[in-house]
Amino acid sequence: MKYKKVLIGIFIIIIIIFCGVFYYFYNSKPLTSSLIDLEFYTYKGEKYSLNDFKGKYVLLNLFSSYCNSCSVELNIFNKLNNICMKKDFEIVSLIIDKEGIPLLPQIVRSYNLSYTVGIAPSNIFKIFPDFSITPTTYIFNQKGHLVEKITGYENLDGWLKILKKYNMNCN
């Protein structure tokens, strides 16, 4: 009798795990999806689209003003941008929190950011339904296809290793 309850419990757990895995794979988008509809504005009012960067690798970083590791990573992206001054590579950071938008010019000035920084569109969570943590960075190839998602903070050496996978040797 005792073993029967244990077996039933194990069976129920296996069913729950199977349903969760099935739901995840059924609802997740493949990494090769193209996101050419993403349009955004810089804090200066300039309009951009991911299409503007076709033919280049793009690191699209989503950050928030209240995230300490995001602030550190913005500085790392600036260093990376200066190290990897290549024609086929672009870094874009988009702020996701509305409360932080008024702070964006100050953020750009304080870190002396030399790459494209803007405001995420209001539908950012529909464009990236798997996005939930800042910082999160999406890497797109030259054709505009998503090839990798990095969730959380990476140091400069970590980013250099990631870029090396895509033949972006920045050293």
C-alpha positions in Angstrom: 0.0 0.0 0.0 2.8 2.4 0.9 4.7 1.6 -2.3 1.5 2.1 -4.3 1.2 5.7 -3.0 4.9 6.4 -3.7 4.5 5.1 -7.3 1.4 7.1 -7.9 3.2 10.2 -6.5 6.2 9.6 -8.8 3.9 9.1 -11.8 2.1 12.4 -11.1 5.5 14.2 -10.9 6.6 12.7 -14.2 3.4 13.8 -15.8 3.8 17.3 -14.5 7.4 17.5 -15.7 6.4 16.2 -19.1 3.6 18.7 -19.4 5.9 21.6 -18.4 8.6 20.5 -21.0 6.0 20.1 -23.7 4.5 23.6 -22.9 8.0 25.2 -23.0 8.9 23.7 -26.4 5.5 24.3 -27.8 5.4 28.0 -26.8 9.1 28.9 -27.3 10.3 30.5 -30.5 13.3 29.1 -32.4 16.6 31.0 -32.1 16.6 31.6 -35.8 13.5 33.9 -35.8 14.0 37.2 -37.5 13.0 40.3 -35.6 13.0 43.0 -38.3 10.0 44.8 -36.9 11.8 46.2 -33.9 11.9 50.0 -34.1 13.1 52.3 -31.4 14.1 55.9 -30.7 17.3 57.2 -29.1 17.0 59.7 -26.3 17.8 62.4 -28.9 14.7 61.3 -30.9 16.5 59.5 -33.7 14.5 56.6 -35.1 16.1 53.3 -35.7 15.1 49.8 -36.8 17.0 46.5 -36.6 16.8 46.6 -40.4 19.2 49.6 -40.3 21.9 47.2 -39.1 21.4 44.4 -41.6 24.8 43.0 -42.8 26.2 43.5 -39.3 26.2 41.4 -36.1 24.1 43.2 -33.5 24.3 42.9 -29.8 20.9 44.1 -28.6 21.1 44.8 -24.8 18.0 45.3 -22.8 18.6 47.1 -19.5 16.9 49.0 -16.7 17.9 52.1 -14.8 17.5 50.5 -11.4 19.8 47.5 -12.3 23.3 47.8 -10.9 24.8 45.1 -13.0 23.2 46.7 -16.1 25.1 49.9 -15.3 28.4 48.0 -15.1 27.6 46.1 -18.3 26.9 49.4 -20.2 30.4 50.4 -19.4 31.7 47.0 -20.6 29.7 47.4 -23.8 31.4 50.8 -24.3 34.8 49.2 -23.8 33.8 46.4 -26.2 32.6 48.9 -28.8 36.0 50.7 -28.6 37.9 47.5 -28.8 35.9 46.0 -31.7 35.7 49.0 -34.0 34.6 47.0 -37.0 32.2 47.8 -39.8 30.3 44.5 -39.4 29.4 44.8 -35.7 27.0 47.0 -33.8 26.0 47.4 -30.1 22.5 48.7 -29.2 21.3 49.2 -25.6 17.6 49.9 -24.9 16.2 51.0 -21.6 13.1 49.1 -20.7 11.7 51.0 -17.7 9.6 54.1 -18.3 10.8 55.6 -15.0 14.4 55.5 -16.3 13.7 57.3 -19.6 14.3 60.8 -18.2 17.6 59.5 -16.8 18.9 58.2 -20.1 20.8 61.3 -21.2 22.5 61.4 -17.9 23.3 57.7 -18.1 24.8 58.1 -21.6 26.9 61.2 -20.5 28.1 59.7 -17.2 29.4 56.5 -19.0 30.5 58.5 -22.1 28.7 55.8 -24.2 29.8 55.9 -27.8 27.4 53.4 -29.3 23.6 53.5 -30.0 21.5 53.8 -26.8 17.7 54.1 -27.0 14.3 53.5 -25.5 12.7 50.1 -25.9 9.3 50.1 -27.6 6.3 49.6 -25.5 5.7 46.2 -27.1 9.2 44.8 -26.1 7.7 42.0 -24.1 5.7 40.9 -27.1 8.7 41.0 -29.4 10.8 39.1 -26.8 8.3 36.9 -24.9 11.2 35.1 -23.2 12.6 38.3 -21.8 12.2 38.7 -18.0 15.6 39.7 -16.4 17.9 42.7 -16.9 20.4 42.7 -18.3 19.5 40.5 -21.2 21.4 40.6 -24.5 20.3 39.2 -27.9 22.8 38.5 -30.6 21.6 38.8 -34.2 23.7 37.7 -37.2 24.2 39.6 -40.4 20.9 38.4 -41.9 19.0 39.7 -38.8 18.4 36.3 -37.3 18.6 35.7 -33.6 21.5 33.4 -32.9 22.0 33.7 -29.1 20.5 35.1 -25.9 22.6 35.9 -22.9 20.7 36.5 -19.7 22.5 38.3 -16.9 25.8 40.1 -16.5 28.9 39.2 -18.4 32.3 40.7 -17.9 34.6 41.9 -20.7 36.4 38.6 -21.1 33.1 36.8 -21.2 31.9 39.0 -24.0 35.1 38.6 -25.9 34.7 34.8 -25.7 31.1 35.0 -26.8 32.0 37.2 -29.8 34.9 34.9 -30.8 32.3 32.2 -31.4 31.0 34.3 -34.3 34.5 35.1 -35.6 34.5 38.5 -34.1 38.0 38.6 -32.7 38.3 41.9 -31.0 41.7 41.6 -29.3 
